[in-house]
Amino acid sequence: MRRHRYAKIVATVGPASNTPEMLKALFLAGVDTFRLNFSHGTHDDHAKVHSAIRALEREVGRPIGILQDLQGPKIRIGTLRDGRLDLEAGERVRFVLDGSEGGKDAIPLRHPEIFAAVVPGQDLLIDDGRVRVRVVGIETDAIEAEVITAGVISNRKGVNLPGTLLDLSPLTPKDRADLAFGLELGVDWVALSFVQKPSDVIEARGLIGERAGIMTKVEKPQALERIDDIIRLSDAVMVARGDLGVEIPHEDVPGRQKELIRACRLAVKPVVVATQMLDSMVNAPAPTRAEASDVATAIYDGADAVMLSAESAAGRYPAEAVAMMDRIIRSVERHKLYHSIIAASEPGEEETPPHAVATATATLAEAIHAAAIVAYTASGTTAARVARKRPAVPILALTPDLATSRRLTLLWGAHSVHTGDVDSYEEMTADACRHAQDEGFAKPHDIIVTAAGIPFHTTGNTNNIRLIQIEPAPGG
């Protein structure tokens, strides 16, 4: 089954989409990778979904990616005496480290790392920034603050601290238990929430190793300060615009999105744009024009994938949301300005032989109007290097590694195929021609361009290009 688009679709699974029938409908509508949100649901729930996706994978004969999204250290206030508080601008409130069911003079905030880090003048944002308070005084176990933006707060609402680096691991005890469970299931990607610094990714790598790809969610301004190191240590990046948009000004988010996509493309790491992309479709059968434009902008920016959250997890129209996203992507990629815009935003190249070979492969394939680029790849690196160029030629990524084939479902332009191993140049050539035809990319007399690392069975060594004209079958 071939997708006639370059960018990929990630969809979150939830109550609206967790049955085998709906998972199949979403895949047929265009989903390439399914996201399991471990902020919700039980291990048993996620195990059933994982099993259903793997059964679907066997049924359709195509690799399907599974992304485990860890909850991370969500900071919340405790319970309030009457369940809610109406805060007026200018009034004083007090947050306490110990206590329960407090009022304005004792709002529970059981996070000692906050009390150790904040200083007067810093802001606390409550309920996704709907209420803003400013710290005016600090004691050992209490914080006094002035209400800047009035509003209502209620039990267990989240708290964001823009500009404050907290001494906090991105992996809570719950996350560690969830991670062990996900790795045992065999997820392909693990998304890390609330990463602040490179050492957070290193900590996760120590637990994950190479059993899954690490996708760092960029949602803290502290992460932006060390973003190049964080990208280098990650296998992929998610532009998580929800929390990021709470902690930095709304007007800065679009520019940061473009910067992150460009940086990931330079580093040859897949990048996913997420949060509220078609949010109206949680309750409506069609998005707003602004939402359609938002998805289109991410595609014009060169994102590898775009993601649906509540739209597919809890919305009334999950399949329609996927189909809409698929149509928007295909419409953008057919537009006469698409490839010129993508080319104009291409970052500078790393001057290494493997990158040069991959770039030459893409350039050559475009110049001769090849039917496809066939990338032989053990780790996915060769395919990613070719995809970095964003060529106007489909990429057929052949790999003998099943885990790699599933991770490649997230990569721009790559049609991933799990194939047998090859031991000789002649075998690679025959394999490339066969799969190019079987997967619907080429026909006899078409030309394909192959990229590979020689000798075989090595990783990251892209050093060979070949043009092949597909021969007709005997008697054809």
Secondary structure, 3 states (H helix, E strand, C coil): CCCCCCCEEEEEECCCCCCHHHHHHHHHHCCCEEEEECCCCCHHHHHHHHHHHHHHHHHHCCCCEEEEECCCCCCECCCECCCEEEECCCCEEEEECCCCCECCCCEECCCHHHHHHCCCCCEEEECCCCEEEEEEEECCCEEEEEEEECEEEECCCEEECCCCCCCCCCCCHHHHHHHHHHHHHCCCEEEECCCCCHHHHHHHHHHHCCCCEEEEEECCHHHHHCHHHHHHHCCEEEEEHHHHHHHCCHHHHHHHHHHHHHHHHHHCCCEEEECCCCHHHHCCCCCCHHHHHHHHHHHHHCCCEEEECHHHHCCCCHHHHHHHHHHHHHHHHHCCCHHHHHHHCCCCCCCCHHHHHHHHHHHHHHHCCCCEEEEECCCCHHHHHHHHCCCCCCEEEEECCHHHHHHHHHCCCEEEEECCCCCCHHHHHHHHHHHHHHCCCCCCCCEEEEEECCCCCCCCCCCEEEEEECCCCCCC
